[in-house]
Every structure is written in structure tokens, then in C-alpha cells.
Amino acid sequence: MTTPANPVALAQALIRCESVTPAEGGALTLLEGILSAAGFECHRMTFSEPGFADVENLYARFGTSGPNLCFAGHTDVVPAGDVDAWTSPPFAAEIRDGILYGRGAVDMKGEIACFIAAVHRILARGDKIPGSISLLITGDEEGDSINGTAKLLGWLKERGEILHDCIVGEPSSKDVVGDEIKIGRRGSLNCELIVEGKQGHAAYPHLADNPVPKIARMIDRLSALVLDEGTTHFEPSRLNVTVISVPNTATNVIPGLARARFNVRYNDAHTRPDLEARLRDVCDAAALEVDARYTIKFSGTGDVFLTQTGPLMETAQLAVREITGAAPRLSTGGGTSDARFIKDHCPVIELGLTNATIHQVDERVPVAELETLTRIYERFITLYFSRS
Ligand SMILES: [Zn+2]
């Protein structure tokens, strides 16, 4: 039986559940058992959407009064990849030389284990919690993110259940645990550009209209665009052309169409509508230069956000400093996480293990780091409720 106050054993038990997204793999059942026994009220929810796999989720709450401090995370993991390339089986959760190996060790079963261990240590001490602690755990973070956190948050809202502050246990740290806390994320905008021409014979170009040089000019203008110089908490916004495709295989045919895709990672100097308008202006000007007819489409759900300084951030900084002896850097780098949904409900930060091996073969975490993070979470929870 797993001792919930021991993050290492709990992380191992979680890794041994093969919860490759979107499979539950026994991971949520394991957590539900442990949290119920500790006095949490647990809700298991399966969400569906036509065209997507059903996904199981868990919301567990200890206490009924506010403030409600939430820990958000996911038990689903990315596939193991080349199993033979692992030095031990990806779901065996082996410990060698003080290092725990396994898919999900840092992204992010390790953090879930640390948080639950921290709560158990606080309860075991007999400390009263003047408020509530909740866990919002999805099985849909590494997949489509359709039947997970977004719907869980909707379900909470319908019930009138409020989250006051949220800590996401994604691996935010770079070199050592606690060296970075993520306090926001850049926005991500996907764009598809289509330039229309007229198909024809390469020997009779005057009877055709070649879209290839035209899209090349437009891509060049877009790529040269300087969106900003960066802001206080964010690096400069960047546009990257990622796909150019022309539906044509013959060298003697002028194609009728050319298509490009690009992605913009943007900071808080922009709003999404302003950014789209700016890109359209650049495209209009470039299209005018080469007499191009084009359409552009935008997609992507991740808008930029920055968590303002407040009790959540200050408490986390203080807890890290007390346990590790060093102040964490406040960062907005990296990819998106479910914090992008939570930020619409309450202040949210990300604080977790080091991210050097996430999604890689031999994903791993030093056992000592699990203990350090458990102590950080424990101190964080204690400080949070002593301030409130
Ligand atoms: Zn993750």
C-alpha cells in the first residue's frame, strides 16, 4: 500500500498506471481512493464531445469554506515512444542511483504525488485548514484538451463552486526545483494564408497566373516583421512560417494555388484582434506589391496572459525561498498548459519539477527533487492559509 505522505512511492504507483492520453489507466481511481480516505469529497466526471475520445476527470475537495486553494494537474501522459530506447521499461517506475525513471515522472505525476504528500503531512500534524484545498485532475491535457480542464471549470461554475487561487503542477523549473515559477504564457496564433492563381502550362505563362512568387513575397514580408521588442515579463513576439505547400507535382504546370501556414507566439504588447489586424495589413501591403489575391484564416485558443502580483505569487515565492534558499525567477517562457483555461477563473501560477526530460525517452526525476518539491508545496499551503 502506498503511503500517501511519501511522494516517491506515490509517484511510482501513478507511473505504473499506463494512462497514455486519453486512457485513465487506473491513475484517477488510485488518486480517488487516497483522497477519499483523507477526507476529500471526490467527483469523477467523464466528458464527451462528438469526434473526440471520452475523457475521465477528477475533482476532489477538502473542506467547505473559502478560500479554496486549487492544485490543477493531469494524469495522462504522452506515449512512451521507442520503448527499446528506454534504459528501463517506461511504466516500471524503476529507481536507479537515486533517480526515478518513467513516463510522467516530471510531466506530471511526480508533482501530483508531491502535492498529495504535502497535504497529508499537514493533516497528519493536526493543522487546521481555514478554507479548502481542492485538486482538479484531468486526463486530457496531453491530448485534445477538449474533454478536460475547460469542461471541469464549466462544471464547477455551474455548481457555484469557486476557485480562489490555483497552482498548476506542470514542470516549470529549469535546472533545480523552484528556480522558476511560470506566471503567464505567451499567446499562440495559427494562421493559414492561401494565394490564388490560375493554373496553366509553364510554356504559356501569360495564360496563367503563378501564385508561387506571390506567396513567396508575402511570406518574406511577414517573416521580416518586427512585432515588438519584448515587455517587462515577456520576450519579443515572434512569427514563424512553418508550412509552405503547393498542390503540384509537375514541373511544366503552373499551379493554381499556393498555401502557407505560420504561427505567432505573442506577448502582452498585443491583443489577439490587434495582432490579427496587423497581420492583415502586412498581407494587404505585400499583396499590393505583387498583385496577389489571398485569403487568411486565424485559429488557436491560447491567448496571452500574465498573472498579476498578489498573495498567490508572493506566497509561492516565499515558500520556494525558504525551502531552497534561492528566490525563483518569474518566467513566461515555454509552451501552453491548462493554465490558459484556469486564468479566466482565478489567479494561476505554475510551479513544479525540472522540465529537461519531459516527453523524452528516459523521462526521469531525482528522488531528492520529489522531496524538495513536497516541502515547497507543504510550506506554500501553510503560508497560504496563514495569510488568508
Ligand atoms: Zn504536463
Residues whose N, C-alpha, C, O or C-beta is under 5 A from the ligand:
A	BS01	ZN	D107 M108 E170
